[in-house]
Amino acid sequence: MSKVIHHFTTTVPFWQPRVTPIKLDEATPAQLDALKVTPSNTKVSEYVLVLARDAETLRERTPLFNGIMYNRGGMSRAERELSAAGASTVNRCVYCLAVHSSRYNQLTKTEDVMEKVFADGTDADIDPRQGAILDFAVKLSQTPPTVTEDDMAKLSKAGLDKAEILDLILSASLFGWANRLMHTLGDPVEKEG
Amino acid sequence: MTDFLKTTMIEAAGIGAGHPLAEMLAGRSDIFTMTQQAHDAALTPNDPGGLSHGLRASLAGRMARATGADGLADHYAALAAAAGGAEDEARTADADFDGGADAWLSAIVRHTDLVTKDTKAVVAGDIEALKSAGVSEDDIVRLSELAAFVSYQARVAVGLTLMEALS
């Protein structure tokens, strides 16, 4: 049994499932469709092989996820990653946070913002726009969410227009979804060797 | 292509044609259409496995209520009423009902609440508890997707309500 990681890191761990992944060579046509397996794309992660147990939802989730994180216009890709990271700190999804904090670092070519977020959460000393985005994502991720009209006003003051605020809501909410799968159905473990 | 104004998400927020936010939201109409497709897959799948449409809608109402999305919870209540089904399953919409004497149902309700309200606290033993109560591995993933999807949709609903205040 590999060692489970509990601390925040930008090094993407392995993911060890708590539910048995399906076997690709035993997958039903509906599962193969949801997995988007083609002769030229046969690499499927264990995480996705676990989710294939609910092929109908998996099939809809993948394009929705990509749309929210990568579609054109609105809030920048890096800021959507920051929003995802904020949600992932609330739910302590170590794996999700590693993936999305490292993507934020790649897109912005910085490391200091995420280092401060890991250390100080919403008290992190970062620029006001990034701080407002992080704070909103964290508050929206609590149950029930603690965002208020004042938080909305802070986003506007920090320079976000309505289309950007919508993307912030969508990306933070999406990680309410992703964290609830990744963090509950498996463990982030150290890569061996 | 579904008209995005007719999706559950937008209707529950009370946004119709001519609303001040409608034009801005139209820029992400594809997202709302895909959200509806995910809603249908999680709430009314062709193959529901061990989780009936009625149970799914009732649990979704419970979760939406806990997440402060009452408009969405009302939608799920209507969906549960339309699905019908077992009385104990319908009662799961009530936050005070813990599943009763049935070990399978009470394990499902316990896990639903835990994943909804305190995701970070979920540990391997919680998945084992579901298995011990007779919840199949397929149904564990189905329940997880349902809880995860509703958590997403309820937060978008809360956000849209706040955006209306801004507009």
Contacts between the chains, C-beta under 8 A, distances in Angstrom:
chain1	res1	chain2	res2	distance
A	18	B	124	5.3
A	18	B	127	4.3
A	18	B	128	7.9
A	19	B	127	6.5
A	19	B	137	5.0
A	19	B	140	5.5
A	19	B	141	6.1
A	20	B	137	5.7
A	50	B	141	6.3
A	51	B	141	6.4
A	51	B	145	7.3
A	53	B	137	6.3
A	53	B	138	4.6
A	53	B	140	7.8
A	53	B	141	3.9
A	53	B	142	7.3
A	54	B	45	7.8
A	54	B	138	7.2
A	54	B	141	4.8
A	54	B	142	4.7
A	54	B	145	4.8
A	56	B	41	4.2
A	56	B	45	4.5
A	56	B	46	6.6
A	56	B	47	6.8
A	57	B	38	6.6
A	57	B	41	4.5
A	57	B	42	5.2
A	57	B	45	7.3
A	57	B	142	7.6
A	57	B	145	4.3
A	57	B	149	6.8
A	58	B	145	7.8
A	59	B	41	7.0
A	60	B	34	6.6
A	60	B	37	4.6
A	60	B	38	4.1
A	60	B	40	7.9
A	60	B	41	4.7
A	61	B	38	6.0
A	61	B	145	7.7
A	61	B	149	8.0
A	63	B	34	6.0
A	64	B	31	7.0
A	64	B	34	4.1
A	64	B	35	6.5
A	64	B	37	7.7
A	64	B	38	5.6
A	67	B	30	5.9
A	67	B	31	5.4
A	67	B	34	6.1
A	68	B	31	6.1
A	71	B	28	7.7
A	71	B	30	7.4
A	71	B	31	7.5
A	73	B	27	6.8
A	74	B	27	7.4
A	74	B	28	7.6
A	90	B	119	8.0
A	90	B	120	7.3
A	91	B	119	4.2
A	91	B	120	5.3
A	92	B	119	7.7
A	92	B	120	3.8
A	93	B	119	7.7
A	93	B	120	8.0
A	140	B	155	5.5
A	140	B	158	6.9
A	140	B	159	6.4
A	141	B	155	7.5
A	143	B	66	6.3
A	143	B	67	5.8
A	143	B	116	6.2
A	143	B	117	4.7
A	143	B	118	7.5
A	143	B	151	7.8
A	144	B	66	6.6
A	144	B	67	5.3
A	144	B	68	3.6
A	144	B	158	7.7
A	145	B	67	6.9
A	145	B	68	6.0
A	145	B	155	6.1
A	145	B	158	4.9
A	147	B	158	6.9
A	147	B	159	7.3
A	147	B	162	6.1
A	148	B	162	7.6
A	149	B	162	6.3
A	149	B	165	4.9
A	149	B	166	7.3
A	151	B	162	7.7
A	152	B	162	5.1
A	152	B	163	7.1
A	152	B	165	6.8
A	152	B	166	4.9
A	153	B	166	7.5
A	156	B	166	7.0
A	162	B	21	7.4
A	162	B	24	5.1
A	162	B	163	6.8
A	162	B	166	7.3
A	162	B	167	7.5
A	163	B	24	5.8
A	163	B	27	6.0
A	163	B	28	7.9
A	165	B	159	8.0
A	165	B	163	6.5
A	165	B	166	7.6
A	166	B	24	6.9
A	166	B	25	7.0
A	166	B	28	6.2
A	166	B	159	7.8
A	166	B	163	7.0
A	167	B	28	7.7
A	169	B	155	7.2
A	169	B	156	6.0
A	169	B	159	3.3
A	169	B	160	7.3
A	169	B	163	7.5
A	170	B	28	7.2
A	170	B	31	6.3
A	170	B	156	6.4
A	170	B	159	8.0
A	172	B	155	6.9
A	173	B	151	7.8
A	173	B	152	4.8
A	173	B	153	7.7
A	173	B	155	3.7
A	173	B	156	4.7
A	173	B	159	6.8
A	174	B	152	5.9
A	176	B	148	7.4
A	176	B	151	4.2
A	176	B	152	5.2
A	176	B	155	5.1
A	177	B	148	4.4
A	177	B	149	6.0
A	177	B	151	6.1
A	177	B	152	3.8
A	178	B	148	7.4
A	179	B	119	5.9
A	179	B	148	8.0
A	180	B	115	5.5
A	180	B	119	5.5
A	180	B	144	6.7
A	180	B	147	5.8
A	180	B	148	3.7
A	180	B	151	5.7
A	181	B	144	5.7
A	181	B	145	7.0
A	181	B	148	5.2
A	183	B	119	5.9
A	183	B	120	7.1
A	183	B	122	6.4
A	184	B	115	5.8
A	184	B	119	6.8
A	184	B	122	4.3
A	184	B	126	7.3
A	184	B	127	7.1
A	184	B	144	6.0
A	185	B	127	7.1
A	185	B	140	7.7
A	185	B	141	7.1
A	185	B	144	5.9
A	187	B	124	6.7
